[in-house]
């Protein structure tokens, strides 16, 4: 690969993934800061799938000859789309991109839109991994979060999904309004009893530009109580044989999310759909580019068929690439090989050595010539480590 003496140098291109964003949901949750929009009376399935495939075609010249290892259909609530729409979408992706024979294809689903027959249809369309946004099995906690499903619907969705899909993930939240440690663990116990092999456990945070940010719900646990919940969850899942492999991710052996691992190891991904982000390593001249599609679904539907869905494209410079890499890689509990930094960023790790020394002195990471990993303290205070890298 050609290299500029003043730019990055890549020995090889990183693994490639595809992210597909479906922006509609039944109702916007008050804590959600994703690009999601409440659906109207009629969902424009056919037009949106056509727009997605046109959008994908516009970026094909950037990835000629590369194999896609994973696909992730996120949202919003992708399970609002019919199995027929997902089948057409994935068939169109396969016709335009080379997918690895064992490609992991994940789709997010909401128990509130659950129908047993739809899950079977998604599996028949080629989805291999289901990610179910449960958040809690407790009726009061679900109401406080503005969720539209019940605990029974969540259990039914999991029980239907497990026999159908190679891998199943369940999203749970803790530090919910009025929640105790025992209640947080009760959600974990329910998921374990159902046989879920992968859990994503997130602390409820008040993100900017959300309803909760403007009007926080009463009874939010204090910091120490939230930390106690986090520790109790980690301990219980460890006892149950789960590997804590990323800040919020826990998996039984063989069930780690390959798509997210590609993000966390600074791999490449095409991003299509309203508001989707992408990151690509390009060879001539050698550079890393970030992309973002237009956010509003109506505008996306108008522009994507013309190949004009792109809102922004920018090159990641030397001064920011170290932060972007560490923002992802330091989420991994096991850390990363030192050599991966140069392999994925195109720059020697010496460009961030001063910052690494600072956070090592603070006890946030440990490192040798082979590997860098966050300490237990570093996992708890990841933002402090990242601030040193800005």
N, C-alpha and C positions, 0 to 999 in steps of 0.2 A: 504494500500500500504506500502510495506517495506520501511524503511528509514535508512540511514547511519547516525551515530551521527555527521559525518563531512560533510555530503552532504545535498542536499535539501530534503524537506519533502512535499509531495503532498497529500492533502485530497482527491482529485479527478482529473481525467484527464480533460483537457480543451476541448472545441468544436473542431471538426476536419473538415478541408476543403481539397479540392484537387485543385491544380493548374496544368494546362496542357499548355506547351509552344509549339507553332508552329512558327518556326524561320524565315520563308520566307516572303518577301514582294516584290512588283514589283520594287521598287527603295528605296534605303536607304536614309532617310531624313537627311539633314546635321546637325540637332540638336540632333539626336537620339543616346542615349548611351545604348540602350537595345541590347540584343543578337539577332540581326536580320541580315539577309543575302538576297541579291537580288536573286530572283528565276532564275533558268536556263530555258532552252527551255521546259523541261518537269518536272513537279512537282511530286515527288515520294510519292503520297498520300497513296497508298495501303501499301507500305513498311513502311512508317513512322507511320501509324496507328498501324501496327503490332508491330513495335518497341516500341511505347508508351505502348501498352497493356502488352508486355513482361517486360518492365521497371516497370510498376505498379505491376505486379505479384512478382517481386523480393523484393518489400517492403511490401507485404501483411502480412507476419508474424509479422511485427512491429505494425500492427493496427487491429489484429484479434478482432472481436466483437464490434468494434467501428462504429458509424454511421456518415456518411459524411453529413454535413449540407449544404455545398455550393460547387459548382464547378465553376472554372473560366478558360476559354480557351483564352489565351492571346498570344501576339506575339511581333514582326512580324505582319502579317496580316492573322489571321485565316480564314477570309472570302475568301481567295484564295482557300481554300479546298471546295470541292463540298458538297452539302447537304448529298449525299450518304456516303461520307467519315466521316462526322460528326456524322451521324446516326450510322455507324458501331463503331465509337469510343465510343459514349455514351452507346450504347448497351453493348459493352465490359466492360465499367466501371461498369454498373449496374450488370453485371454477376459476377463481382469480388468483389465489395464493396456493403455494405448496405447503400443506400441513404435514407435520411429522406423523408417522403411522400411529404413534401412541400419544398424540396431542391431547392435552388436558383441556376440556371445554366446560367452563363453569358458567352457571346461570344463577342469578339471584332470584329468590322467590319470597313472597309475602304470604304467611298463613291465611291472611284475610282474603286472598284471592285464590285460595286453595280449592282444587278439584282433583280427585284421584285420577281421573281419566286424562287430565291435562299433563300431569307428571309423566305418565306413560308416553304421551305424545312427545314431550320434550326429549325423553330418553330415545325414542325412535328417531327423532330428528338429529341425534348425534351428541346431545349434552351428556357429559360423563360425570360431572360434579355439580351438586346442588348446594347453594348457600342460602339458608333460610333465616330471615330476619325476625327472630323471636323476641329478643330483648328481655323478656321476663315471662314466666308462667303464672305470675300472680295478678289476679284481676285488678286489684287496686293500683298496682304499679303500672300495668298496661294503660289504665285510664289516665293516670297522671302523665304518661308519656304521649298520650293522644293516639295510641295504636288502635287499629280497627279490628283486630282479631282477639279471640279469647284464648285462655290457656288450653282449653280442650282442643280448639282448632290448631294450635301450635303442636300439641302432641299428635294429633291426627296427621298433620303434614309430615312430621318427622317419621312416624310409623309407615306412612305411604312411600316416603322417599328412600328410606334405607334399603329396601329390597331391590329398588330399581337402578340406583346409581352406584358407580364404583366408589365414589367418595361423597360424603355429606358433611357440610359445615353448618353449625348453628351459631348465630350472633347472639350474645347476651350482654347486658349492661349492668353495671353496679354503681353504688353511690347514688341511688335513685331517691326521690323525695320520701322521707320518712323511713328509709330502709335500714334494717339492722344487719349485722354480720350474719346472723342466723338465717335471715330472709335471703340474703345474697347467696349463701351456701345452699339453701333449699332449691334455688334455680339450677345450680350446678348438679345437685343430687338428682333432680328430675331428668336432666340431660343425660347423665351417666346411666340412670336406670333404663332409659330408652335405647342406649347403645350407640350414642353419637360418637364418631371417631375423631372429630375435629371441632374445637370450640374457639371462637374469637370473643374475648372478654374485654369490653371497653368501659372505662369510667365515663359516666355522664359528665360532659363539660359544656359550659355555656359559650357557644361559638358566636362570633360577631354576626350581625345581620340575621339572627334567628329570633323567633318569638320569645324563647326562653332568655335570650340575652337582654331583651327589652323589659321583660317581666319574669324574673326568675321564679320558679315554683317554690312554695314554702316547704320547709323541712329538709332542705338539702344537707346531707351529712357534712360535718367539718372535715378538714384535711386529714387529721389523724384517724378519724373513723373510716374514711375512704381508703387510707393506706392499710388499715387493719383488714378491711374487706379484700383488698388486693392480695395481701399476704396469705390470708386464709384460703382464697381461691387457688393461688399458686400451690400451696401446701396440699390441698385436697386433690387437685389434679395430678400432682406428682405422685401421691399415694396410689392414685388410680392407674398409674402407668403411662400418663401423658407426658410427652416431651414439651417443655416450655422453650420454643425455638425462636420466638420473636416477642417483642414487648407485649403484645396482646393476643398472641396465637399459641394454641396448645393442641398437640396432635398425638394420636397413637402412632407407633412406628409404621412408616409407609404411607401416612395420610397427610403429610405436609402439603400446603398449597403451593404448587409449582409456579403458578402465575405470579403470586405475590412474592415468592422467593426471587423471581426475575427482577421485580421492582427493587427489592431490598439489596440485591447484588449489582445494581446499576446496569441491568440489561436494557435492551431496546424494546420499544413497543410503539406500534401504530395506534393512534386514538381516533376513532370515528364516531360520529353522533353529536348531537347538540351539546356544546360545552366540553367535549372530550379533549383531554390532553394527550400528547404523544412525546416521545423522546427517541431520536434516531442518531446513530453514529454513521456519518457519511464519509466516503473515501477520498473525494477529489473536489476541493482540497480537504484534507482530514479535519473533521470538526464534529461537534455534537450539537444538534438542533432540538429545540423545544417547540412544540406546536400547540395551538389551541383553536378549536372550532367555535363558531358563533353559538351563543348560549340559548337564545330564544327559539323554541321549537318551530314557530311559524316562519321565522327568518331562515332557519336551517332548511326547512322543507322547500323554501323558494330558491335558496342559493346552491344547495348541494347538487341537484340535478345538472346545474351548469358548471360544476367543478369549482364553485366559489365559496365553499363552506369555511375555508380557512379564515380565522380572525387574526391570528398572530403567528409569526414564525421568527424565532430569534436564535442566534448562536450563543451557546454557553461558553463564557470566557474563562481564562485561566484563574481569574480572581474569584470566581464563584463555583468552579467545578469541584473543588475540594469540599466545600460546604454541602453541595448537593449530593456528592457521593456519601459523605459521612451521615447526612440526614437520614439516609436509607440504611446504610450498612451497620451503623451503631445500634440499630433496632434489633439486630440479630444477637441473641443471647450468647451464641458460640463465637461471635465476632466474624472476622474474615481474614483470609490469607493476605499478607502484606503485598504480595505480587499482584493481587487483584486490582489494587488502586491504579497502578500504571496501565494494566491491561484494559480497564474499563474507561479511564479518564484520558489516557494518552499522555499523561504527565507523570514525572517521578514523584514519589511520595514525599520527597524532600520539600515540596512546595507547601506542605502543611505541617512540617516537622515542628516549627515553633509552637503552633497551636496544640499539637499532640503532646509536646513536652509539658505545656501548661496544664492540660487536663489530666495528664498522668500524675503530675505533682499533686493535683487536687484529689487524687484517688478515684477518678472517674473511669479510667481505662487501665488495662495492663497490656503490655506488649513485649515482644522480643523480635528477633529478625525474621520470624516466620509468620506471626499472627498478632492481630490486634483485637481485643475483645473488651466490652464494657464490664466493669466490676459490678457487683450487686448494687453498690451505691450509684454507679453510673447509670444503671437501668432505671433507678428511681428518679435520678435528676438528669435525664437525657438533655433537657433544654439548656442546662448550664454548660454541658459539654459543647453543644452546638453553638452557643453564643460565642465561645472562644474561637470558633472556626469562621465566624462571619467576617 
